[in-house]
Amino acid sequence: MWPRYLCCLACLSLVSCSEDDLQPPERIVDLSPTITADLPVRMVGHALLSGIGARDSTEFEHLEGDESLYYLDSYITLFNHAGPHADAPLHLIPQGKAIDQLELASFFGPARVLDYRSLARTDTVSIAEIQEHNIQPGDIVILYVGYQVPTDPEELPVYPVLSAAAAEYLAELAVKAFATDVPGVDDVPRLMDLWAQGVTGLANLLPVHHAFLSREIPVVEGLVNLDAIVGEEDVVFVGFPLKMTGKAGDAGLMRAAALIY
């Protein structure tokens, strides 16, 4: 089903393949937004950022030379959960792996794009709906719901999410990664309500994150431009996260793209 993708893997494994099989994709679709000062609030909204103690903005500091020798160097303070990024197990599991401990192969492979833009914002995607797509072990599943950033600074993000059963199904199937256009794969208002009630535990509060991260399956959030790949049958996802370690490796920002064959 994925001849060029499989041949690329073969070449990486030093297995011979012909030049014809190494033709470039028909097109490459950028799945990442431009990093600007307002990226966090532009992708997540103020209410959620404020609720977890995060800042609304990216910070830039520039060092510039004078007329004797011009140069420009920059320091950038980024929030690693705004824009396309991969959650590592360490994000929510105290002794979990950091992003640098996950295999790069987890972030490259054949993708199945599931278009659920027709759902209401408070709907969930059931296990039966997921099973209709004949997803295979090793697939990278991209759930596209048409996420809209809150315009009211007091409004939490609301969007369709996988049901807990659907997430468990995909995780047990051993998909390679789960990706989406939303800023977080769980139901944010539900999380905040349960948290306020004193409910504890990752499986109770964030069941979708739990299903994947407890099995060391990366969760990729914050993709854009997914409308450009809906309906394509031969898609390869690639998005390698920054190689951060320790506490800084709870997630990894990435330049994500879809290769269309």
N, C-alpha and C positions, 0 to 999 in steps of 0.2 A: 504493500500500500504506500510505502514511503521509500521508493527506490533511491532517490538522490540522498535523502537523509541517511539511509542505511549505508550507502556507499561512503558518505563522509565519515561515518563511524568506522567503517572498514579501513579507510585510509589512515585514520587516527590510530588504528590498531596495527598498522603496517601490513595490512592485507591489500593485495593488488586490486586496482579497479581502473577502468578506462577513463581517459580524459572526457569522453562524451558524457559519462555519468557525473562529472563534476561541473556541469554547466551551472551558472549562477541562477538564483531565483528570478522569476519573471518580474517581481517587484519586492521591495522591502518597505514595510509599513512601520513607521515610528509609533510606538505605543507609550511614549513618555512626554509629559508636558515640559515646557521650558522652565528652568529654575529661575525664579524671580524673588524679590524681597517678600512678596505676599503669598508665596507658594503654600505654606501651611494652611492659612485661612482660606485660600482659594480652593484647596482640595478637600479640607475637612470641615471648615466652618468654625466660628468663634466658640460656640457653646461647648462643643466636645473638647476643643483644645483647652479651654478654661477649666472644664471639669476634671481634666487629668493633670492640670498644672503646667501645660505646655504654652509656649509663646506663639503669637500669631504670625511672626515674621522670620524670614531668613536674614542673617546678618552678614554683611560684606565689609571687609577692610582692605584697602588697596594701597600698595607701596609703589610709588612712581619715581623714576629717576628724573634728573633735570636735563638741560640741553647738552651737557657734556656727554651723557650716555642715557638715552631713553630706555627704560624698562618698565614693565608692569607686572607685579606679582600680587596675588590676592589671597587673603584668608577668608574662608567661608564657614559660617556656623550654620549647619543644616539640622533640621529635625528628621531623623531617619525613619519616621512613619508618615511622612507627607510626600506624595508623589509615588511613583512606582518603587516598591521595595519588597523585599522578602522577609517575612518574620521567621526567625530561627526559634527552635525550642526554648532557648534561654529567655526569650521575650516573656514567657509566661510560666516556665518550669524552672525553679531555682537551680537545679543541677543539670539543666538541659544543655545541649550543644550550642555553641556560638556559631555565627554565620560562617566563619572561616573553617569550621569543622565539618560542614556539609559538602558533599561531593558536587563539583561543578556540573557533572552530568545531570543533576537534578534540575538544572535551569536551562536545559537545551533538549528539545525533542519534539516529536509530532504532537500537535495540539488539536483538541476538539473544542470548537467554539459553540457554546450553547446560548442561543438568543432568547432571553426571557424579558424583553422590554415590554411585553404586553401585560405583565403582571402589575397589580396594584402595589403601591409602595409598602404596604403592610403584609403582603402575601409571603408565603414560604414556598420553596421548591421541594416537592415531595420526592420520596425515594422512587415511587412509580414513574414520575416524570423523568428522573435521571436514568432509570433503567431503559427507557425508550431509545436512548442514544447509543446503545451497544458500545459503551466505553470499555477499553481494554486496559489491562495492567501495563504500566509504563507510559500511558498517555498523560499529557499535560492538559488538564481540563480548565477551560476559560469560561467563566460564567459572566455573561453580559446582561446587566439589568437596566442600563440607561440611567445611571446614578446622576442625580442633580444635587449640587452643593446647596445647603441652606442659605437663603438670602437674609433671613432674620437672624441677628447675632445671638438671640436667645433660643433658637431652634436647634434641636439635635438632628443629626442626619437620620433619615428614615428611608429604607430601601428593602427590596426583597432579599431574603437570605435562604441558604439551604436549611432544610429541617435537620434536626440532630440525627435522625435516622438516615437521611440522604448523605450527610457528611460521613457517618460511620460506614455506610456502604462503599463510598468512594475510597475511604482510607483502607478498609479491609481488602478492597480490590487491588490495592497497591498502585494507585496512580502515582506518577512521578512528582507532580506538583499540582496545586490548586490555585488558580489565578482569577482575578475579577477586577471590575472597574470601581468597586466601592472602596472606601477608606478602611473598612474593617469588616471581616466576614461574618461577624455576629450581629444580632439585633441590638443596636445601641440603646434605645429607650428601655428595652426589657432589661438590659444589663444594669442601667442606672436605677431602675425601680427595684430590682432584686438586691442590688448592693445597698440601697437605702434601707431595705427591710432587714438587713443583717445576714442575708444569704451568703455563704462562702463556698469556695472550691471552684477550680477551673471548669470542671465538667458541668457544674450547675450554672455558672455564670456565663461561660463562653464555650458552649458545647461544640461549635464548629471548629474553633481554634483547637480545642482539646482533641478532637478526632484526628486531626492531621498532625499537629505538633507532637503529640504523645507518641506518634509513630515516626517522627523525624521526617515528615513530608512537608516541604516548604509551602508556606502560604504567601502568595504574591498579591499585593493589593495596590490600588491606585492607578490601574492602567487607563489609558485614554485612546481615542481613535479606533475603538473596537468595531464601529460601524463599517470601517473600511475592509474588515476581514470576514464579516458575516456572510455565510453562503459559500465561502471558499472551502474546498474539500482537501486540498493538499497544503497544509499550513505547518510550518515549523516555528516554534517559539524559542527565542533566545533572550536571556536577560541575566547577565552575570553580576551578582552583587559585589559591592566593595568588600575587600578582604579585611574586615575588622575582627578583633579578638577581644576576649574578656567581656566586661560589661558593655563595651562599645559595640559588641557583636550581637546584641539582641535582635538586630535587623540589619539589612544591607540595602542601601539605595542602589538602583540599577538603571542602566539605559536599556529599556526593553524594546524588542522589535519582533515583528512577525515576518518570516520569509515565506513568500507565496510562490509555489511551484505550479 
